[in-house]
Amino acid sequence: MKLAVTGFVSEQAGSVASANALLLRELLLRGHEIHFYSKASFVDPRPAVGNLPGFEFLDTTNVAPDRLRQRLSRVPVAGFVAGQYDAATYIRLLVREMARNHAAEKYDLSLWLGEFARGKMGAVPVVSYIQGPPGTDARSILERHDEIKALAGPAAALKWQLLARLRLSRLGLPPLELTDHFIVGSLESKRTLRNLYGVRDERIMTLPYPIDLKMFTTDVLDTNASSNPSVRACWLGRIIPRKRLDLFLNGAALAIREGVDVRLSLVGGIGFVPGYEKLIGAFPYPERLRWDKGIPRDKVPALLGQQDVLIQPSDEENFGSSVAEAQACGLPVIVGRTNGNADYLCSRDIHLKDDRPETLAGALRELSLRKAEGRWGDPGESRRCAEEHFALEKVTMRLIEILESVAKRGRK
């Protein structure tokens, strides 16, 4: 296939961008041709795949708007307006260049990685491999308004409430009609696209992101873990309302009050709502908590190897890569009620039935009992679960099947 591609790709970034880098590399190694459209200051995949045959980078830098954005980035209001102008003109140029080159290249389809398609090339099929349904963060901001108000102040809470409502309005939602077929990471996301946005089931495929199973391996596990009576629980990811840091900390505090020996490692920076660090400062057992605002990606396996469990209590999680990475390292995981990773669990893992702190505390208590009674289970089971669902070769082959099917239908 010959593909016109754009989106988020980076070997060094976490989650979606690194998974996309793996997938692009595998598509090229299997003989597919990829023309990647982007401006290098935004996304430049050449460090990851630029040396492979079949790859071409087409720079779509909107020079004047890009320079204007850079000059005004620190200026209130004017910086925001310049940023919006830059984004709009960049997308318009990108789509125009795709369409112009299609006349000569005859692309089989257009693939948007990590974002919703913003344009079409005539009758060429469009596939969006998205990070999740639109509006997930916006819905969480509205649902957690009181918490944001307490942590960030009334003015910030009002600002984010207004922005969330704009995001969920017709002005803020992406143009879903420009995508012929969506790929999402879980059934949770498929249900949301269908139930909230009316996307027909036949337009939605589910496919988890691949994990680098050579980087994330059971070899990193602490060999003395069984002799440590504590349950070492890890949070790994951004601190934003939807990720539910409040549930993570409240559930752990309740478990500690009930006598469970829990030690917490919190790794992640404060996201778009400043003030969430107050939750960390207010944790009643500070001696049981360590917070690192971030670590290099190549240090993540070693971090996971020092843990007993990874907890991701997020709302509306499409696919949490850190959950899959923890499983690949042989850890059990605890995931939230609406976390899409529930599709990919084994018997050692726990899927919370609700978002009450008492439920998370109960899960930690169960893990403590397993450890004390020698029922911890085999890390190899978690590893095999990861190999079954997230192996790069399996995910790539399934992606190729999807893309070839869509391209074939487009040629009819």
Secondary structure per residue as TSV (DSSP state, phi and psi in degrees):
chain	resnum	aa	ss	phi	psi
A	1	M	-	360.0	151.3
A	2	K	E	-111.9	118.5
A	3	L	E	-116.6	135.2
A	4	A	E	-94.7	116.9
A	5	V	E	-124.6	146.0
A	6	T	E	-150.2	170.4
A	7	G	E	134.4	-157.4
A	8	F	-	-102.3	119.4
A	9	V	-	-142.6	128.7
A	10	S	-	-166.9	132.6
A	11	E	S	-70.3	-30.2
A	12	Q	S	-89.0	-20.7
A	13	A	S	-77.7	166.6
A	14	G	-	-91.2	178.6
A	15	S	H	53.4	-124.2
A	16	V	H	-61.7	-47.5
A	17	A	H	-61.6	-41.4
A	18	S	H	-70.0	-36.5
A	19	A	H	-63.6	-40.8
A	20	N	H	-64.0	-35.7
A	21	A	H	-62.8	-42.5
A	22	L	H	-60.9	-43.9
A	23	L	H	-68.2	-41.9
A	24	L	H	-59.9	-43.5
A	25	R	H	-60.9	-44.5
A	26	E	H	-67.5	-37.8
A	27	L	H	-61.8	-42.2
A	28	L	H	-67.5	-41.8
A	29	L	H	-64.0	-24.2
A	30	R	T	-92.3	12.5
A	31	G	T	92.7	3.4
A	32	H	-	-81.2	151.1
A	33	E	E	-103.0	132.4
A	34	I	E	-127.5	122.1
A	35	H	E	-105.8	113.2
A	36	F	E	-100.5	124.4
A	37	Y	E	-105.4	124.0
A	38	S	E	-173.5	169.7
A	39	K	-	-101.9	136.1
A	40	A	T	-60.7	-28.4
A	41	S	T	-71.8	-14.0
A	42	F	T	-102.2	-62.9
A	43	V	-	-138.3	125.9
A	44	D	-	-131.8	101.1
A	45	P	-	-82.5	0.3
A	46	R	H	-61.0	-36.0
A	47	P	H	-59.7	-26.9
A	48	A	H	-88.5	-40.1
A	49	V	H	-135.6	3.9
A	50	G	T	-64.6	-18.9
A	51	N	T	-90.6	2.1
A	52	L	S	-94.9	142.0
A	53	P	T	-64.8	144.2
A	54	G	T	94.7	-4.7
A	55	F	E	-103.9	137.5
A	56	E	E	-141.0	132.5
A	57	F	E	-100.1	126.0
A	58	L	E	-114.3	110.2
A	59	D	E	-74.1	123.3
A	60	T	-	-118.9	47.8
A	61	T	-	-73.4	125.8
A	62	N	-	-88.6	86.2
A	63	V	H	-54.7	-55.4
A	64	A	H	-64.9	-49.8
A	65	P	H	-62.1	-33.8
A	66	D	H	-65.6	-42.4
A	67	R	H	-66.1	-40.7
A	68	L	H	-61.5	-43.2
A	69	R	H	-59.6	-44.0
A	70	Q	H	-63.1	-40.3
A	71	R	H	-68.8	-34.1
A	72	L	H	-103.3	8.2
A	73	S	T	-59.0	-28.9
A	74	R	T	-98.4	3.5
A	75	V	S	-95.0	121.2
A	76	P	T	-55.8	145.1
A	77	V	T	65.3	-58.9
A	78	A	H	-61.3	-37.8
A	79	G	H	-64.7	-39.7
A	80	F	H	-64.4	-46.0
A	81	V	H	-62.7	-43.1
A	82	A	H	-63.8	-36.9
A	83	G	H	-64.7	-42.3
A	84	Q	H	-65.4	-40.1
A	85	Y	H	-64.6	-41.6
A	86	D	H	-61.5	-47.2
A	87	A	H	-61.9	-43.8
A	88	A	H	-65.8	-44.8
A	89	T	H	-70.7	-32.2
A	90	Y	H	-64.3	-48.4
A	91	I	H	-62.9	-41.8
A	92	R	H	-61.2	-43.2
A	93	L	H	-66.0	-42.5
A	94	L	H	-59.3	-48.9
A	95	V	H	-65.5	-39.5
A	96	R	H	-63.5	-40.6
A	97	E	H	-68.8	-38.3
A	98	M	H	-57.7	-49.3
A	99	A	H	-64.2	-40.8
A	100	R	H	-64.3	-44.6
A	101	N	H	-72.2	-26.0
A	102	H	H	-60.4	-30.9
A	103	A	H	-58.1	-33.4
A	104	A	H	-97.9	-36.0
A	105	E	H	-85.8	-27.9
A	106	K	-	56.1	65.8
A	107	Y	-	-65.4	146.2
A	108	D	S	-79.5	-35.2
A	109	L	E	-164.2	168.5
A	110	S	E	-109.3	128.9
A	111	L	E	-120.9	121.5
A	112	W	E	-108.3	117.7
A	113	L	E	-99.6	116.7
A	114	G	S	82.2	4.6
A	115	E	S	-152.9	167.4
A	116	F	-	-83.1	140.1
A	117	A	-	-58.9	140.9
A	118	R	-	-115.7	8.6
A	119	G	-	-176.0	168.9
A	120	K	-	-130.2	160.1
A	121	M	-	-112.4	76.3
A	122	G	T	61.1	-123.9
A	123	A	T	-91.9	4.2
A	124	V	-	-65.6	126.8
A	125	P	-	-61.5	147.0
A	126	V	E	-120.0	127.2
A	127	V	E	-117.6	129.8
A	128	S	E	-113.2	113.6
A	129	Y	E	-94.0	89.9
A	130	I	-	-93.0	160.9
A	131	Q	S	-79.0	-7.8
A	132	G	S	152.3	173.5
A	133	P	S	-63.0	157.9
A	134	P	T	-69.9	151.5
A	135	G	T	81.8	10.4
A	136	T	H	-64.1	-45.9
A	137	D	H	-67.3	-37.7
A	138	A	H	-63.5	-42.3
A	139	R	H	-63.7	-37.9
A	140	S	H	-68.0	-34.2
A	141	I	H	-64.0	-42.1
A	142	L	H	-67.3	-40.7
A	143	E	H	-69.6	-29.4
A	144	R	T	-110.4	31.1
A	145	H	H	-58.1	-45.3
A	146	D	H	-63.4	-39.2
A	147	E	H	-65.2	-44.4
A	148	I	H	-63.2	-40.1
A	149	K	H	-60.9	-42.4
A	150	A	H	-68.5	-34.4
A	151	L	H	-90.0	-39.7
A	152	A	H	-106.7	-12.5
A	153	G	-	101.2	157.2
A	154	P	H	-60.4	-40.4
A	155	A	H	-64.5	-45.7
A	156	A	H	-65.4	-40.0
A	157	A	H	-62.3	-41.3
A	158	L	H	-65.6	-43.3
A	159	K	H	-58.1	-48.1
A	160	W	H	-70.1	-30.4
A	161	Q	H	-65.7	-42.6
A	162	L	H	-65.4	-42.7
A	163	L	H	-65.3	-36.5
A	164	A	H	-65.3	-42.4
A	165	R	H	-65.3	-37.8
A	166	L	H	-63.9	-41.9
A	167	R	H	-61.9	-33.8
A	168	L	H	-89.7	-3.2
A	169	S	S	-82.5	174.1
A	170	R	T	-63.4	-28.4
A	171	L	T	-70.5	-31.4
A	172	G	T	-95.1	-19.5
A	173	L	S	-78.2	145.9
A	174	P	-	-69.4	157.7
A	175	P	-	-77.1	87.4
A	176	L	G	-61.2	-26.1
A	177	E	G	-69.1	-15.7
A	178	L	G	-80.4	-10.7
A	179	T	-	-101.3	127.1
A	180	D	S	-80.5	-38.8
A	181	H	E	-141.3	133.9
A	182	F	E	-103.0	143.3
A	183	I	E	-116.7	126.0
A	184	V	E	-125.1	163.3
A	185	G	S	-82.1	-9.8
A	186	S	S	-161.1	164.6
A	187	L	H	-66.5	-30.3
A	188	E	H	-57.0	-45.5
A	189	S	H	-69.8	-36.9
A	190	K	H	-62.2	-41.8
A	191	R	H	-63.6	-39.7
A	192	T	H	-66.0	-44.4
A	193	L	H	-60.0	-38.1
A	194	R	H	-74.0	-49.8
A	195	N	H	-77.9	-36.2
A	196	L	H	-92.8	-29.2
A	197	Y	H	-121.3	2.2
A	198	G	-	69.2	21.4
A	199	V	-	-77.5	128.0
A	200	R	-	-67.0	146.2
A	201	D	G	-56.1	-36.0
A	202	E	G	-70.4	-11.0
A	203	R	G	-94.9	1.8
A	204	I	E	-124.5	125.8
A	205	M	E	-116.2	148.9
A	206	T	E	-109.1	135.7
A	207	L	-	-157.8	118.3
A	208	P	-	-70.8	161.1
A	209	Y	-	-75.6	151.2
A	210	P	-	-77.5	156.0
A	211	I	-	-120.6	143.1
A	212	D	-	-75.4	95.1
A	213	L	T	-75.0	-7.9
A	214	K	T	-85.0	-30.4
A	215	M	T	-82.0	-40.5
A	216	F	S	-103.3	109.8
A	217	T	-	-146.2	158.0
A	218	T	G	-68.3	-10.0
A	219	D	G	-61.8	-21.1
A	220	V	G	-82.9	-9.7
A	221	L	S	-64.4	141.2
A	222	D	-	-67.4	118.2
A	223	T	T	-73.1	-14.6
A	224	N	T	-99.1	12.3
A	225	A	G	-59.2	-38.9
A	226	S	G	-66.4	-24.3
A	227	S	G	-85.7	-6.8
A	228	N	-	-92.8	117.2
A	229	P	-	-72.3	-18.4
A	230	S	S	-71.2	151.2
A	231	V	E	-95.4	110.7
A	232	R	E	-92.5	108.4
A	233	A	E	-109.1	137.1
A	234	C	E	-120.2	137.8
A	235	W	E	-108.7	131.6
A	236	L	E	-137.6	108.3
A	237	G	S	149.7	176.5
A	238	R	-	-60.2	151.7
A	239	I	B	-104.9	95.2
A	240	I	-	-134.2	163.0
A	241	P	G	-53.0	-41.8
A	242	R	G	-66.1	-24.7
A	243	K	G	-77.7	-13.5
A	244	R	-	64.1	54.4
A	245	L	H	-60.4	-33.7
A	246	D	H	-59.3	-42.1
A	247	L	H	-68.3	-41.5
A	248	F	H	-58.1	-48.9
A	249	L	H	-74.7	-41.1
A	250	N	H	-67.0	-39.5
A	251	G	H	-65.9	-40.8
A	252	A	H	-66.9	-41.6
A	253	A	H	-62.7	-40.6
A	254	L	H	-64.8	-40.9
A	255	A	H	-62.7	-41.5
A	256	I	H	-64.5	-41.3
A	257	R	H	-62.1	-29.7
A	258	E	T	-85.0	3.0
A	259	G	T	99.6	5.4
A	260	V	-	-80.4	131.4
A	261	D	-	-83.4	95.9
A	262	V	E	-115.4	134.3
A	263	R	E	-121.8	128.6
A	264	L	E	-109.0	134.9
A	265	S	E	-116.1	118.0
A	266	L	E	-112.6	115.5
A	267	V	E	-123.8	112.1
A	268	G	-	161.7	144.9
A	269	G	-	-90.5	159.0
A	270	I	B	-67.4	130.3
A	271	G	-	-83.7	-137.5
A	272	F	S	-77.7	-7.4
A	273	V	S	-114.8	95.3
A	274	P	T	-60.9	149.2
A	275	G	T	116.4	-16.2
A	276	Y	T	-68.2	-16.6
A	277	E	H	-64.1	-18.1
A	278	K	H	-63.6	-33.4
A	279	L	H	-62.3	-39.6
A	280	I	H	-68.8	-43.6
A	281	G	H	-63.4	-28.1
A	282	A	T	-90.0	-0.3
A	283	F	-	-60.9	126.7
A	284	P	S	-71.8	-6.9
A	285	Y	-	-128.6	66.7
A	286	P	G	-59.5	-26.5
A	287	E	G	-70.1	-13.8
A	288	R	G	-97.5	3.7
A	289	L	E	-129.4	131.2
A	290	R	E	-121.8	132.2
A	291	W	E	-120.1	122.4
A	292	D	E	-115.2	128.4
A	293	K	S	-72.5	-13.3
A	294	G	-	172.1	153.0
A	295	I	-	-137.8	154.5
A	296	P	-	-59.9	147.9
A	297	R	G	-59.2	-35.4
A	298	D	G	-72.2	-7.3
A	299	K	G	-94.8	-7.2
A	300	V	H	-63.6	-43.7
A	301	P	H	-56.7	-42.1
A	302	A	H	-64.1	-38.1
A	303	L	H	-60.4	-48.6
A	304	L	H	-62.9	-33.9
A	305	G	H	-64.8	-17.8
A	306	Q	T	-97.2	8.3
A	307	Q	-	-110.3	164.9
A	308	D	S	-102.7	-29.1
A	309	V	E	-155.6	145.2
A	310	L	E	-105.9	136.0
A	311	I	E	-117.5	128.2
A	312	Q	E	-134.5	92.1
A	313	P	-	-88.4	21.1
A	314	S	-	-56.4	150.2
A	315	D	S	-88.7	143.2
A	316	E	S	48.3	47.8
A	317	E	B	-84.0	120.1
A	318	N	S	-66.4	-57.0
A	319	F	-	-162.0	116.9
A	320	G	-	-90.7	107.8
A	321	S	H	-62.8	-34.2
A	322	S	H	-64.1	-30.7
A	323	V	H	-64.4	-48.7
A	324	A	H	-63.2	-38.5
A	325	E	H	-65.4	-39.8
A	326	A	H	-63.2	-42.6
A	327	Q	H	-61.7	-40.3
A	328	A	H	-62.3	-28.9
A	329	C	T	-85.9	1.5
A	330	G	T	92.1	13.3
A	331	L	-	-92.5	145.3
A	332	P	-	-72.9	159.1
A	333	V	E	-132.1	155.0
A	334	I	E	-120.2	122.9
A	335	V	E	-123.0	154.1
A	336	G	-	-71.9	169.1
A	337	R	T	-58.5	-41.5
A	338	T	T	-108.3	35.3
A	339	N	B	-93.3	122.1
A	340	G	G	-62.4	-20.0
A	341	N	G	-63.9	-11.0
A	342	A	G	-58.9	-19.8
A	343	D	G	-70.0	-16.9
A	344	Y	G	-129.0	46.5
A	345	L	-	-105.9	161.8
A	346	C	-	-118.1	-176.2
A	347	S	T	-67.2	-19.1
A	348	R	T	-80.1	-17.0
A	349	D	-	-89.1	162.0
A	350	I	E	-127.8	127.0
A	351	H	E	-105.7	112.1
A	352	L	-	-65.7	136.2
A	353	K	S	-84.4	-15.4
A	354	D	S	-155.0	-177.4
A	355	D	-	-111.4	37.0
A	356	R	-	-88.4	137.7
A	357	P	H	-55.9	-33.0
A	358	E	H	-61.1	-34.6
A	359	T	H	-70.5	-42.4
A	360	L	H	-66.7	-38.7
A	361	A	H	-60.9	-39.2
A	362	G	H	-63.7	-37.0
A	363	A	H	-65.7	-40.7
A	364	L	H	-66.7	-37.2
A	365	R	H	-63.6	-41.4
A	366	E	H	-61.8	-43.5
A	367	L	H	-64.9	-36.8
A	368	S	H	-63.7	-41.4
A	369	L	H	-65.3	-41.7
A	370	R	H	-58.3	-42.5
A	371	K	H	-67.8	-43.5
A	372	A	H	-67.8	-32.0
A	373	E	T	-98.3	7.5
A	374	G	T	72.1	27.0
A	375	R	-	-109.6	28.4
A	376	W	-	-63.6	-30.3
A	377	G	-	93.5	174.8
A	378	D	-	-94.2	119.3
A	379	P	H	-55.9	-26.2
A	380	G	H	-62.4	-28.4
A	381	E	H	-65.9	-43.3
A	382	S	H	-64.1	-41.2
A	383	R	H	-61.7	-44.2
A	384	R	H	-64.9	-34.7
A	385	C	H	-61.6	-44.2
A	386	A	H	-63.8	-42.0
A	387	E	H	-64.5	-35.6
A	388	E	H	-66.8	-40.4
A	389	H	H	-101.3	-31.0
A	390	F	H	-117.5	5.8
A	391	A	-	-60.5	133.9
A	392	L	H	-57.5	-43.3
A	393	E	H	-62.1	-42.7
A	394	K	H	-66.8	-44.6
A	395	V	H	-65.9	-40.9
A	396	T	H	-62.6	-45.0
A	397	M	H	-64.0	-39.0
A	398	R	H	-67.0	-38.9
A	399	L	H	-63.0	-42.7
A	400	I	H	-62.4	-41.9
A	401	E	H	-57.9	-44.0
A	402	I	H	-64.3	-48.4
A	403	L	H	-64.9	-42.1
A	404	E	H	-65.2	-36.9
A	405	S	H	-64.7	-43.0
A	406	V	H	-66.2	-43.7
A	407	A	H	-63.2	-40.3
A	408	K	H	-62.3	-43.8
A	409	R	H	-65.0	-33.1
A	410	G	H	-69.2	-25.4
A	411	R	H	-82.0	-12.5
A	412	K	-	-73.6	360.0
